[in-house]
Amino acid sequence: MTLRLKLIMLPMIDFVNVLLQSSFLDLVSSSEHLLSSAKIHISQQTDYPWSGNIRFEIQTAGKFGLYLRKLGWCEAEVTLTVNEEIVQPEFTSGNYIRVEREWKTGDILELGMPMFVRKMASHPFVVENQGRVALMRGPLVYCLENIDHSIDVRLIALPASSELKDQFHPELLGGVVALHGEGRVSADKVSWGNKLYKPFDTIPPVGSQTVSIMVIPYYAWANLASCYLKFRTIYNQGIGIANV
């Protein structure tokens, strides 16, 4: 995906702020900016939100500063290069990275924000979420969907030590990064039958049977077929199931 930044000074703007001869770039968005009497044009390329790598091509020569925001979901160290040479990030208040220099037309500035799968838990007083985690990658929350699995997703639990790997699927909704791994079958649906309650000591622990799981971005659920189930959270410390 290629986006072209056109930076223009506006009094109230969400994604660009002007400070003297510097520009604050907050979001991946088309914009135009006017610094003093010179127009600064920047071309931007990114696969966000699937990748945290952003490539800026400077199309206006001159000395000015750029402030790139390290996004809140990024907990790892970022990488910064100018014309493929590593630059030590200089952080300022507000989690901005300051890059000020004499720019030449064609200079390439690249910011890399690594994306990893994160398991996020809520406060224990949030009763509905006890024993559960939300799966996230970058800015996106993920979920399980019945259509992608051979068993009812309500029977799937995720071991705390499980590892999920990301994979890009170009055929899904124009391109989607899904997460793949193994879960465990957490209950025997047949033994429950139509019973709503059972003595606790008769409930079997999480079995040894494993099942391959595919976790998709939450916004993408029910786009492949009509599906009444969607799950934002799955979690397991050794026993139990989780659903929403």
Secondary structure by P-SEA (a helix, b strand, c coil): cbbbbbbbbbcccccccccccbbbbccccccccccccbbbbbbbbcccccccbbbbbbcccccbbbbbbcccccccbbbbbcccccccccccccbbbbbbccccccbbbbbbbbbcbbbbbccccccccccbbbbbcccccccccccccccccccbbbcccbbbbbbbbcccccbbbbbbbbbcccccccccccccccccccccccccbbbbbbbcccccccccccccccccbbbbcccccccc
